[in-house]
Amino acid sequence: MKKAKIKIMVFGTFDGLHPGHLNFFKQARNLVQNSFLIASVARDKNVTKIKGKPVLNERERLMLIKKCKLADKVVLSGIKNHLPHIIKEKPNIIALGYDQKAYVINLKKDLKSKGILVKIARLKPYKIKLYKNHLLNKII
């Protein structure tokens, strides 16, 4: 009998891919053996509100992650409410980047109130001063 895979969910803008993103996916996948990685791509409206207008639109960013095959499944996040798409996927673990702060303050409690018990893992930065999209964009 096959053991069920552990679902790990990550979130991000993924406006172009760089080594920091690759490290992020690798760290998330390596949290447990037998993992199934779900990447949630931020919606344009939310990215614009938090970071400013992305270079690639949400469909282009979604396809970029799908094509690179770093995740087993790629979904678009919610627009007004981030919980429904998380609840639909039922992750066992949510892996957050070291700098992800938007909407995650009460995430574990909010999901628990909806019947989803999830472990939250905070991933380590990868060359923090080099691979931040806003820093890369300044160089470009």
MDTraj code that builds the backbone (N, CA, C; nanometers):
import mdtraj as md
import numpy as np

residues = "MET LYS LYS ALA LYS ILE LYS ILE MET VAL PHE GLY THR PHE ASP GLY LEU HIS PRO GLY HIS LEU ASN PHE PHE LYS GLN ALA ARG ASN LEU VAL GLN ASN SER PHE LEU ILE ALA SER VAL ALA ARG ASP LYS ASN VAL THR LYS ILE LYS GLY LYS PRO VAL LEU ASN GLU ARG GLU ARG LEU MET LEU ILE LYS LYS CYS LYS LEU ALA ASP LYS VAL VAL LEU SER GLY ILE LYS ASN HIS LEU PRO HIS ILE ILE LYS GLU LYS PRO ASN ILE ILE ALA LEU GLY TYR ASP GLN LYS ALA TYR VAL ILE ASN LEU LYS LYS ASP LEU LYS SER LYS GLY ILE LEU VAL LYS ILE ALA ARG LEU LYS PRO TYR LYS ILE LYS LEU TYR LYS ASN HIS LEU LEU ASN LYS ILE ILE".split()
xyz = np.array([
    [0.0831, -0.1181, 0.0000],
    [0.0000, 0.0000, 0.0000],
    [0.0882, 0.1253, 0.0000],
    [0.0572, 0.2191, -0.0893],
    [0.1364, 0.3414, -0.0987],
    [0.1003, 0.4381, 0.0121],
    [0.2026, 0.5009, 0.0679],
    [0.1818, 0.6011, 0.1720],
    [0.1406, 0.7329, 0.1062],
    [0.0415, 0.8009, 0.1635],
    [-0.0057, 0.9280, 0.1077],
    [0.1047, 1.0326, 0.1151],
    [0.1130, 1.1111, 0.0114],
    [0.2133, 1.2173, 0.0084],
    [0.1727, 1.3296, 0.1031],
    [0.2717, 1.3933, 0.1612],
    [0.2505, 1.5080, 0.2490],
    [0.2413, 1.6321, 0.1609],
    [0.1299, 1.7037, 0.1695],
    [0.1105, 1.8236, 0.0880],
    [0.1765, 1.9442, 0.1541],
    [0.2648, 2.0072, 0.0780],
    [0.3311, 2.1295, 0.1223],
    [0.2885, 2.2405, 0.0271],
    [0.2478, 2.3533, 0.0842],
    [0.2020, 2.4643, 0.0010],
    [0.2926, 2.5847, 0.0230],
    [0.3307, 2.6483, -0.0877],
    [0.4115, 2.7704, -0.0835],
    [0.3369, 2.8807, -0.1577],
    [0.3716, 3.0035, -0.1260],
    [0.3061, 3.1195, -0.1856],
    [0.4117, 3.2154, -0.2370],
    [0.3819, 3.2835, -0.3460],
    [0.4757, 3.3836, -0.3939],
    [0.4247, 3.4554, -0.5164],
    [0.4945, 3.5621, -0.5494],
    [0.4657, 3.6374, -0.6710],
    [0.5284, 3.5657, -0.7893],
    [0.6537, 3.5240, -0.7740],
    [0.7290, 3.4524, -0.8771],
    [0.7319, 3.5316, -1.0082],
    [0.7683, 3.6586, -0.9973],
    [0.7746, 3.7481, -1.1125],
    [0.9106, 3.7313, -1.1792],
    [0.9252, 3.6239, -1.2538],
    [1.0546, 3.5821, -1.3060],
    [1.1148, 3.4876, -1.2036],
    [1.2000, 3.3986, -1.2468],
    [1.2628, 3.3038, -1.1543],
    [1.4114, 3.3340, -1.1427],
    [1.4621, 3.3255, -1.0207],
    [1.6045, 3.3441, -0.9949],
    [1.6500, 3.2359, -0.8968],
    [1.7793, 3.2243, -0.8700],
    [1.8276, 3.1185, -0.7809],
    [1.7628, 3.1189, -0.6419],
    [1.7225, 3.2354, -0.5921],
    [1.6537, 3.2415, -0.4631],
    [1.5210, 3.1665, -0.4666],
    [1.4476, 3.1800, -0.5779],
    [1.3221, 3.1055, -0.5924],
    [1.3501, 2.9555, -0.5990],
    [1.4508, 2.9171, -0.6739],
    [1.4836, 2.7748, -0.6872],
    [1.5169, 2.7155, -0.5509],
    [1.5934, 2.7915, -0.4713],
    [1.6279, 2.7485, -0.3362],
    [1.5027, 2.7392, -0.2483],
    [1.4120, 2.8335, -0.2641],
    [1.2852, 2.8362, -0.1894],
    [1.2056, 2.7081, -0.2152],
    [1.1897, 2.6713, -0.3427],
    [1.1172, 2.5486, -0.3770],
    [1.1890, 2.4250, -0.3229],
    [1.3206, 2.4226, -0.3336],
    [1.3986, 2.3087, -0.2858],
    [1.3852, 2.2929, -0.1335],
    [1.3963, 2.4049, -0.0609],
    [1.3810, 2.3992, 0.0852],
    [1.2430, 2.3466, 0.1236],
    [1.1406, 2.3963, 0.0560],
    [1.0035, 2.3530, 0.0865],
    [0.9879, 2.2038, 0.0615],
    [1.0323, 2.1591, -0.0536],
    [1.0186, 2.0170, -0.0895],
    [1.0957, 1.9280, 0.0080],
    [1.2069, 1.9765, 0.0588],
    [1.2912, 1.8964, 0.1474],
    [1.2473, 1.8977, 0.2939],
    [1.1345, 1.9633, 0.3241],
    [1.0867, 1.9636, 0.4627],
    [1.0520, 1.8225, 0.5093],
    [0.9989, 1.7413, 0.4182],
    [0.9635, 1.6025, 0.4505],
    [0.9888, 1.5153, 0.3281],
    [1.0073, 1.3872, 0.3527],
    [1.0150, 1.2928, 0.2417],
    [0.8738, 1.2689, 0.1907],
    [0.8622, 1.2236, 0.0696],
    [0.7330, 1.1902, 0.0114],
    [0.6403, 1.3124, 0.0068],
    [0.6935, 1.4240, -0.0412],
    [0.6159, 1.5482, -0.0438],
    [0.5490, 1.5706, -0.1791],
    [0.4403, 1.6471, -0.1753],
    [0.3679, 1.6918, -0.2934],
    [0.3600, 1.8430, -0.2802],
    [0.4318, 1.9143, -0.3680],
    [0.4464, 2.0587, -0.3531],
    [0.3438, 2.1342, -0.4375],
    [0.2690, 2.2211, -0.3708],
    [0.1692, 2.3057, -0.4351],
    [0.2182, 2.4499, -0.4267],
    [0.2294, 2.5163, -0.5415],
    [0.2712, 2.6570, -0.5455],
    [0.1487, 2.7434, -0.5737],
    [0.1287, 2.8402, -0.4888],
    [0.0197, 2.9360, -0.5048],
    [0.0786, 3.0660, -0.5578],
    [0.0351, 3.1062, -0.6760],
    [0.0869, 3.2262, -0.7416],
    [-0.0056, 3.3436, -0.7084],
    [0.0535, 3.4503, -0.6591],
    [-0.0226, 3.5684, -0.6180],
    [-0.0938, 3.6338, -0.7357],
    [-0.2123, 3.6845, -0.7105],
    [-0.2920, 3.7521, -0.8124],
    [-0.2385, 3.8931, -0.8366],
    [-0.2522, 3.9400, -0.9597],
    [-0.2016, 4.0721, -0.9983],
    [-0.2506, 4.1824, -0.9050],
    [-0.3788, 4.1795, -0.8724],
    [-0.4381, 4.2831, -0.7868],
    [-0.3683, 4.2892, -0.6512],
    [-0.3407, 4.1733, -0.5926],
    [-0.2754, 4.1688, -0.4612],
    [-0.1283, 4.2075, -0.4691],
    [-0.0611, 4.1631, -0.5741],
    [0.0806, 4.1982, -0.5921],
    [0.0941, 4.3503, -0.6049],
    [0.0091, 4.4102, -0.6866],
    [0.0134, 4.5547, -0.7084],
    [-0.0074, 4.6284, -0.5772],
    [-0.0985, 4.5787, -0.4951],
    [-0.1280, 4.6413, -0.3661],
    [-0.0084, 4.6324, -0.2699],
    [0.0599, 4.5176, -0.2691],
    [0.1676, 4.4925, -0.1730],
    [0.3055, 4.5368, -0.2239],
    [0.3380, 4.5064, -0.3502],
    [0.4731, 4.5291, -0.4032],
    [0.4803, 4.6272, -0.5186],
    [0.3685, 4.6546, -0.5811],
    [0.3700, 4.7320, -0.7045],
    [0.3418, 4.6398, -0.8219],
    [0.3170, 4.6985, -0.9372],
    [0.2779, 4.6212, -1.0561],
    [0.3863, 4.5204, -1.0959],
    [0.3470, 4.3924, -1.1108],
    [0.4460, 4.2914, -1.1515],
    [0.4837, 4.3076, -1.2990],
    [0.6012, 4.2581, -1.3347],
    [0.6475, 4.2607, -1.4742],
    [0.5635, 4.1637, -1.5571],
    [0.5458, 4.0415, -1.5058],
    [0.4654, 3.9390, -1.5733],
    [0.3268, 3.9354, -1.5108],
    [0.2230, 3.9115, -1.5920],
    [0.0892, 3.9020, -1.5336],
    [0.0717, 3.7655, -1.4671],
    [-0.0374, 3.7498, -1.3923],
    [-0.0579, 3.6282, -1.3119],
    [-0.0608, 3.5004, -1.3953],
    [-0.1162, 3.5036, -1.5133],
    [-0.1194, 3.3840, -1.5997],
    [0.0211, 3.3491, -1.6492],
    [0.0991, 3.4506, -1.6829],
    [0.2371, 3.4269, -1.7278],
    [0.3205, 3.3703, -1.6128],
    [0.3008, 3.4230, -1.4925],
    [0.3753, 3.3729, -1.3760],
    [0.3334, 3.2306, -1.3423],
    [0.2047, 3.2006, -1.3542],
    [0.1548, 3.0655, -1.3306],
    [0.2185, 2.9677, -1.4290],
    [0.2193, 3.0047, -1.5573],
    [0.2778, 2.9172, -1.6600],
    [0.4283, 2.8996, -1.6413],
    [0.4964, 3.0044, -1.5950],
    [0.6399, 2.9967, -1.5696],
    [0.6699, 2.8887, -1.4653],
    [0.5941, 2.8872, -1.3573],
    [0.6150, 2.7872, -1.2519],
    [0.5763, 2.6477, -1.3022],
    [0.4684, 2.6388, -1.3772],
    [0.4289, 2.5086, -1.4325],
    [0.5370, 2.4533, -1.5246],
    [0.5902, 2.5375, -1.6132],
    [0.6906, 2.4923, -1.7107],
    [0.8208, 2.4481, -1.6459],
    [0.8609, 2.5130, -1.5380],
    [0.9892, 2.4772, -1.4764],
    [0.9786, 2.3503, -1.3916],
    [0.8557, 2.3038, -1.3668],
    [0.8311, 2.1775, -1.2963],
    [0.8923, 2.1717, -1.1562],
    [0.8984, 2.2856, -1.0899],
    [0.9489, 2.2889, -0.9527],
    [0.8415, 2.2482, -0.8526],
    [0.7162, 2.2575, -0.8940],
    [0.6043, 2.2201, -0.8075],
    [0.5228, 2.1112, -0.8760],
    [0.4554, 2.0316, -0.7953],
    [0.3707, 1.9257, -0.8495],
    [0.2371, 1.9813, -0.8986],
    [0.1947, 2.0906, -0.8382],
    [0.0693, 2.1555, -0.8758],
    [0.0874, 2.3059, -0.8587],
    [0.0298, 2.3842, -0.9504],
    [0.0406, 2.5299, -0.9440],
    [-0.1002, 2.5869, -0.9538],
    [-0.1337, 2.6751, -0.8590],
    [-0.2669, 2.7351, -0.8543],
    [-0.2545, 2.8867, -0.8391],
    [-0.3612, 2.9557, -0.8756],
    [-0.3688, 3.0994, -0.8485],
    [-0.4275, 3.1189, -0.7099],
    [-0.3771, 3.2173, -0.6381],
    [-0.4289, 3.2462, -0.5047],
    [-0.5660, 3.3113, -0.5147],
    [-0.6251, 3.3380, -0.3991],
    [-0.7520, 3.4092, -0.3961],
    [-0.7285, 3.5571, -0.4218],
    [-0.8343, 3.6263, -0.4619],
    [-0.8219, 3.7706, -0.4854],
    [-0.8593, 3.8479, -0.3589],
    [-0.9803, 3.8260, -0.3088],
    [-1.0256, 3.8996, -0.1908],
    [-0.9986, 3.8238, -0.0619],
    [-1.0002, 3.6917, -0.0694],
    [-0.9823, 3.6094, 0.0492],
    [-0.8854, 3.4966, 0.0150],
    [-0.7784, 3.4863, 0.0903],
    [-0.6754, 3.3864, 0.0616],
    [-0.7080, 3.2484, 0.1180],
    [-0.8057, 3.2378, 0.2061],
    [-0.8323, 3.1096, 0.2704],
    [-0.8971, 3.0034, 0.1801],
    [-0.9980, 3.0367, 0.0981],
    [-1.0649, 2.9299, 0.0221],
    [-0.9726, 2.8437, -0.0632],
    [-0.8746, 2.9043, -0.1306],
    [-0.7890, 2.8203, -0.2155],
    [-0.6950, 2.7338, -0.1325],
    [-0.6615, 2.7775, -0.0127],
    [-0.5798, 2.6954, 0.0775],
    [-0.6643, 2.5800, 0.1302],
    [-0.7865, 2.6106, 0.1722],
    [-0.8774, 2.5084, 0.2243],
    [-0.9043, 2.4018, 0.1179],
    [-0.9213, 2.4440, -0.0059],
    [-0.9448, 2.3497, -0.1159],
    [-0.8289, 2.2512, -0.1314],
    [-0.7055, 2.2987, -0.1156],
    [-0.5873, 2.2126, -0.1344],
    [-0.5557, 2.1277, -0.0117],
    [-0.6012, 2.1683, 0.1065],
    [-0.5788, 2.0951, 0.2317],
    [-0.4314, 2.0582, 0.2546],
    [-0.3430, 2.1572, 0.2604],
    [-0.2019, 2.1232, 0.2827],
    [-0.1785, 2.0747, 0.4257],
    [-0.0776, 1.9899, 0.4412],
    [-0.0346, 1.9472, 0.5742],
    [0.0638, 2.0479, 0.6322],
    [0.1414, 2.1096, 0.5411],
    [0.2435, 2.2067, 0.5807],
    [0.2335, 2.3275, 0.4887],
    [0.2443, 2.4456, 0.5470],
    [0.2580, 2.5680, 0.4680],
    [0.3999, 2.6173, 0.4926],
    [0.4753, 2.6314, 0.3848],
    [0.6138, 2.6779, 0.3938],
    [0.6181, 2.8239, 0.3500],
    [0.6577, 2.9099, 0.4415],
    [0.6628, 3.0527, 0.4137],
    [0.8070, 3.0979, 0.3956],
    [0.8270, 3.1907, 0.3057],
    [0.9572, 3.2518, 0.2902],
    [0.9915, 3.3347, 0.4128],
    [1.1183, 3.3590, 0.4351],
    [1.1631, 3.4319, 0.5533],
    [1.1020, 3.5717, 0.5612],
    [1.0637, 3.6291, 0.4469],
    [1.0153, 3.7674, 0.4443],
    [0.8661, 3.7796, 0.4147],
    [0.7950, 3.6684, 0.4082],
    [0.6523, 3.6753, 0.3777],
    [0.5754, 3.7146, 0.5029],
    [0.5153, 3.8312, 0.4970],
    [0.4426, 3.8818, 0.6128],
    [0.2962, 3.9102, 0.5815],
    [0.2652, 3.9445, 0.4567],
    [0.1281, 3.9785, 0.4193],
    [0.0360, 3.8589, 0.4434],
    [-0.0707, 3.8786, 0.5123],
    [-0.1807, 3.7865, 0.5434],
    [-0.1430, 3.6608, 0.6218],
    [-0.0224, 3.6483, 0.6729],
    [0.0147, 3.5239, 0.7408],
    [0.0112, 3.5334, 0.8930],
    [-0.0182, 3.6510, 0.9469],
    [-0.0148, 3.6706, 1.0923],
    [-0.1047, 3.5695, 1.1647],
    [-0.2285, 3.5565, 1.1250],
    [-0.3226, 3.4645, 1.1903],
    [-0.3556, 3.3436, 1.1035],
    [-0.2704, 3.3121, 1.0095],
    [-0.3006, 3.2075, 0.9119],
    [-0.3337, 3.0735, 0.9769],
    [-0.2499, 3.0266, 1.0689],
    [-0.2719, 2.8966, 1.1320],
    [-0.4050, 2.8960, 1.2084],
    [-0.4319, 3.0018, 1.2828],
    [-0.5557, 3.0125, 1.3595],
    [-0.6768, 3.0213, 1.2670],
    [-0.6663, 3.1012, 1.1604],
    [-0.7770, 3.1148, 1.0650],
    [-0.8098, 2.9813, 0.9983],
    [-0.7069, 2.9051, 0.9618],
    [-0.7294, 2.7745, 0.8993],
    [-0.7874, 2.6743, 0.9994],
    [-0.7381, 2.6789, 1.1226],
    [-0.7895, 2.5888, 1.2264],
    [-0.9389, 2.6124, 1.2476],
    [-0.9815, 2.7387, 1.2440],
    [-1.1247, 2.7700, 1.2622],
    [-1.2090, 2.7144, 1.1470],
    [-1.1448, 2.6819, 1.0343],
    [-1.2141, 2.6234, 0.9188],
    [-1.1937, 2.4720, 0.9116],
    [-1.1324, 2.4146, 1.0163],
    [-1.1132, 2.2701, 1.0215],
    [-0.9862, 2.2191, 0.9558],
    [-0.8949, 2.3084, 0.9206],
    [-0.7687, 2.2685, 0.8575],
    [-0.6563, 2.2829, 0.9595],
    [-0.6000, 2.1701, 1.0007],
    [-0.4858, 2.1720, 1.0921],
    [-0.3601, 2.1644, 1.0083],
    [-0.2772, 2.2657, 1.0193],
    [-0.1598, 2.2759, 0.9330],
    [-0.0390, 2.3193, 1.0151],
    [0.0748, 2.2673, 0.9755],
    [0.2013, 2.3102, 1.0360],
    [0.2548, 2.4248, 0.9497],
    [0.3069, 2.5281, 1.0136],
    [0.3666, 2.6400, 0.9413],
    [0.5186, 2.6306, 0.9575],
    [0.5891, 2.6303, 0.8457],
    [0.7361, 2.6267, 0.8472],
    [0.7878, 2.7564, 0.7850],
    [0.8871, 2.8148, 0.8460],
    [0.9492, 2.9369, 0.7939],
    [1.0811, 2.8959, 0.7305],
    [1.0981, 2.9261, 0.6013],
    [1.2191, 2.8874, 0.5284],
    [1.3282, 2.9915, 0.5450],
    [1.4495, 2.9500, 0.5183],
    [1.5659, 3.0375, 0.5361],
    [1.5904, 3.1222, 0.4106],
    [1.6502, 3.2395, 0.4299],
    [1.6813, 3.3230, 0.3124],
    [1.7961, 3.2638, 0.2315],
    [1.8007, 3.3010, 0.1052],
    [1.9083, 3.2603, 0.0160],
    [1.9770, 3.3874, -0.0323],
    [2.0986, 3.4111, 0.0165],
    [2.1747, 3.5293, -0.0242],
    [2.0850, 3.6527, -0.0260],
    [2.0337, 3.6870, 0.0911],
    [1.9309, 3.7890, 0.1087],
    [1.9596, 3.9218, 0.0380],
    [2.0817, 3.9658, 0.0348],
    [2.1124, 4.0954, -0.0248],
    [2.1265, 4.0890, -0.1774],
    [2.1229, 3.9692, -0.2327],
    [2.1443, 3.9539, -0.3755],
    [2.0172, 3.9170, -0.4517],
    [1.9393, 3.8222, -0.3995],
    [1.8277, 3.7681, -0.4765],
    [1.6905, 3.8111, -0.4253],
    [1.6679, 3.9384, -0.4167],
    [1.5350, 3.9932, -0.3923],
    [1.4916, 4.0568, -0.5232],
    [1.3694, 4.0294, -0.5683],
    [1.3260, 4.0833, -0.6977],
    [1.3399, 4.2342, -0.7064],
    [1.3089, 4.3071, -0.5977],
    [1.3197, 4.4521, -0.6076],
    [1.4659, 4.4964, -0.6251],
    [1.5589, 4.4177, -0.5734],
    [1.7011, 4.4494, -0.5943],
    [1.7436, 4.4133, -0.7357],
    [1.6953, 4.2998, -0.7847],
    [1.7286, 4.2584, -0.9212],
    [1.6735, 4.3584, -1.0218],
    [1.5531, 4.4088, -0.9985],
    [1.4927, 4.5053, -1.0892],
    [1.5729, 4.6361, -1.0948],
    [1.6353, 4.6741, -0.9830],
    [1.7188, 4.7946, -0.9828],
    [1.8414, 4.7757, -1.0731],
    [1.8943, 4.6541, -1.0727],
    [2.0105, 4.6235, -1.1563],
    [1.9717, 4.6280, -1.3032],
    [1.8558, 4.5712, -1.3341],
    [1.8079, 4.5655, -1.4732],
    [1.7703, 4.7059, -1.5155],
])
top = md.Topology()
chain = top.add_chain()
for i, resn in enumerate(residues, 1):
    res = top.add_residue(resn, chain, resSeq=i)
    for name in ("N", "CA", "C"):
        top.add_atom(name, md.element.get_by_symbol(name[0]), res)
traj = md.Trajectory(xyz[None], top)
